[in-house]
Amino acid sequence: MQRLPSPDAHWRDSARPAMLWLIDARSTFPLLLFLTHIRIWTFVVALSVIVFFSVLNHYGFNFQVFSRWIRALLAGKRKLSNPWWI
């Protein structure tokens, strides 16, 4: 039986990130690492990474946006137009 798309579906829905229940699918990559090296510390690392990405997703960030936000915080408000070596 072929599933037809919903009549309410829109092309903009195609840009949504893949989710595994409530977890972003990109954050489950550490589980693959855990399955290749099954130890308690790799499980803890994988679980903490998944929790970290879930918290970011809850606040509306993804990792790329979060890293840009951290870079902007570290750079400060003053931006120089000339390189420091000139």
C-alpha positions as CSV (number, residue, x, y, z in Angstrom):
1,M,0.0,0.0,0.0
2,Q,1.4,3.3,-1.1
3,R,1.3,6.2,1.4
4,L,0.2,9.4,-0.3
5,P,1.4,12.8,1.1
6,S,-0.9,14.6,3.3
7,P,-3.0,17.3,1.6
8,D,-1.9,19.7,4.4
9,A,1.8,19.0,3.7
10,H,3.9,21.9,2.4
11,W,7.2,22.1,0.6
12,R,8.6,24.1,3.6
13,D,8.2,21.0,5.8
14,S,11.1,19.3,3.9
15,A,13.7,21.5,5.7
16,R,12.8,20.2,9.1
17,P,15.6,18.3,10.8
18,A,15.3,14.5,11.2
19,M,14.1,13.6,14.7
20,L,14.1,10.3,16.6
21,W,11.2,10.9,18.9
22,L,12.3,14.0,20.8
23,I,16.0,13.7,19.9
24,D,17.7,15.3,16.9
25,A,19.0,12.5,14.7
26,R,22.3,14.2,14.2
27,S,23.0,14.0,18.0
28,T,22.7,10.2,17.9
29,F,26.1,9.8,16.2
30,P,27.8,9.3,19.6
31,L,25.5,6.2,20.0
32,L,27.2,4.7,17.0
33,L,30.6,5.3,18.7
34,F,29.3,3.7,21.8
35,L,28.1,0.6,19.9
36,T,31.5,0.2,18.3
37,H,33.3,0.6,21.7
38,I,31.0,-0.6,24.4
39,R,32.3,0.7,27.7
40,I,30.6,2.6,30.5
41,W,32.6,5.8,29.9
42,T,31.6,5.8,26.2
43,F,28.0,5.4,27.2
44,V,28.3,8.3,29.6
45,V,29.9,10.5,26.9
46,A,27.3,9.5,24.3
47,L,24.4,10.2,26.8
48,S,25.9,13.6,27.8
49,V,26.3,14.6,24.2
50,I,22.7,13.7,23.4
51,V,21.5,15.6,26.5
52,F,23.6,18.6,25.4
53,F,22.2,18.7,21.9
54,S,18.7,18.1,23.2
55,V,19.1,21.2,25.5
56,L,20.4,23.2,22.6
57,N,17.4,22.1,20.5
58,H,15.0,23.0,23.3
59,Y,16.4,26.6,23.2
60,G,16.2,26.8,19.4
61,F,19.9,26.3,18.6
62,N,21.6,23.7,16.5
63,F,25.3,23.1,16.9
64,Q,26.4,25.4,14.0
65,V,24.4,28.3,15.5
66,F,25.6,27.6,19.0
67,S,29.3,27.6,17.8
68,R,28.8,30.9,16.1
69,W,27.2,32.3,19.2
70,I,30.2,31.2,21.3
71,R,32.6,32.6,18.8
72,A,30.8,36.0,18.9
73,L,30.9,35.9,22.7
74,L,34.6,35.2,22.7
75,A,35.4,37.8,20.0
76,G,33.8,40.6,22.0
77,K,32.1,43.7,20.8
78,R,35.1,45.5,19.3
79,K,35.8,44.3,15.8
80,L,39.0,45.6,14.1
81,S,38.9,46.4,10.4
82,N,42.7,46.0,9.9
83,P,44.6,42.8,10.6
84,W,46.8,42.9,13.7
85,W,50.0,42.2,11.6
86,I,49.8,45.4,9.6
